Each structure stands twice: as C-alpha cells, then as structure tokens.
Amino acid sequence: AAGVIQSPRHLIKEKRETATLKCYPIPRHDTVYWYQQGPGQDPQFLISFYEKMQSDKGSIPDRFSAQQFSDYHSELNMSSLELGDSALYFCASSFRLAGLNTGELFFGEGSRLTVL
Amino acid sequence: AQSVSQHNHHVILSEAASLELGCNYSYGGTVNLFWYVQYPGQHLQLLLKYFSGDPLVKGIKGFEAEFIKSKFSFNLRKPSVQWSDTAEYFCAVKAAYTGGFKTIFGAGTRLFVKA
C-alpha cells in the first residue's frame, strides 16, 4: 500500500540558509500534518492543512511556513536556519471516515535536517 | 488544556517479562486513542487504536490496550516482550476543541528489552 512520502530524507544546511521539505500524503488523504522531533524528544506538532487550508497551528516558528497544494502535497519552508532546527521532521496524513477525521495519523519516514 | 501523560520515561525489561505502559489523558469529551511505536531510526507506526466499542483492543505484534473511561486511561500491555520490542512508545489522543480537533502525543516511553 502507498505510504506517506517525504523528501529529501536527509538534508544538511548551514546557519541562516533556507530549506524546503516536501510531503506527499497517502492518496485520498485530505489532511497533512507536520511534526518536529528533536533528539530524544517527542514529536512536536507544527502545523496542519485540510483541503489546502491551514487547519491548525502548533509550535511552528515564524521563520517557517508551509502550504498544501492542489494535489494535496505539502511543503515546509524553513528560513534563517538555526542550529536548534536540527531535527527529524515528520509529515503525517489522515482521512475522514463518514465525514469525520478519526485522528489516526499515518506517518512518513521523516526528513532529517542537520544545521551546521 | 488537553494533555497526555505517560508515567514512565524509561522501562528496562528482560525478554519474556510482561509489559504495561501507562497512559492517562485529560479531556472530558469523546476521544479516539492511539498507541504508536517508533523503532530506532524509524518513523512512528500505529500499534493499535480505539474509537468505540470493546474497550480492550488488540494491535499488532501481540500488543493490547484497555480503555478505562472512568480513569481516563489507555494502558498498553504485552504479556511477554521480545528483544525486538525495544523502541519508543507514544500514546496519543484525538480530542475535539472549538474549531477542530488535535491529536496530542504523550512524551513517550523508551522501552529497552534485554536479551
């Protein structure tokens, strides 16, 4: 079965550079979520999109932005990178069952960002 | 605010020992409950979920969890762990709020199983 696809899997950037992460949800999933997981930490919710509109916002820094496109894929744009942005960035997608989102998240394998 | 508490941050067991990981949540409304597992270097994968019905749910790899509504708990159990169960386990709760819903994760419990 198709899963959530994230690219790139690994990314190395220097401080103050920008980075873009991409996420392709499972087909027919209409909601995309971004999570940041620092070393030894639990996933922290950044932002989510439903039907191309931002549906919820978590602890996403102002230096980050994201959007969901017409094909439902999403991109997370990170600017002015800091050392503390080094983390694993997970994308997850979900679908609606009988019109309701169950809250079950299907995770991608993550994009590991290292900021030097 | 809604929150999810996992009682143990680290658990060390020997193979064949029984496992119980605690999870409590604070939310008075209807919830959907999940346990996810993250093996070393991998992404989160769903172990099991509870939406409604039988409060004892069975998941993959011999795991089960029991929803006790009166205790706001959803503890994960496995009768006999294996070395390959070494991973981090996250409890998650989907709770509705004004304008939408959130899936909230607990801080995770790192399980290390000694061979």
Chai-1 contact restraints between the chains, C-beta under 6 A:
chainA,res_idxA,chainB,res_idxB,connection_type,confidence,min_distance_angstrom,max_distance_angstrom,comment,restraint_id
A,D42,B,F105,contact,1.0,0.0,6.0,A-B,restraint_1
A,D42,B,A107,contact,1.0,0.0,6.0,A-B,restraint_2
A,D42,B,G108,contact,1.0,0.0,6.0,A-B,restraint_3
A,P43,B,F105,contact,1.0,0.0,6.0,A-B,restraint_4
A,S55,B,G100,contact,1.0,0.0,6.0,A-B,restraint_5
A,D56,B,G100,contact,1.0,0.0,6.0,A-B,restraint_6
A,T102,B,N32,contact,1.0,0.0,6.0,A-B,restraint_7
A,G103,B,N32,contact,1.0,0.0,6.0,A-B,restraint_8
A,G103,B,K94,contact,1.0,0.0,6.0,A-B,restraint_9
A,G103,B,T103,contact,1.0,0.0,6.0,A-B,restraint_10
A,E104,B,K49,contact,1.0,0.0,6.0,A-B,restraint_11
A,L105,B,T103,contact,1.0,0.0,6.0,A-B,restraint_12
A,F107,B,H43,contact,1.0,0.0,6.0,A-B,restraint_13
A,F107,B,L44,contact,1.0,0.0,6.0,A-B,restraint_14
A,E109,B,H43,contact,1.0,0.0,6.0,A-B,restraint_15
A,G110,B,H43,contact,1.0,0.0,6.0,A-B,restraint_16
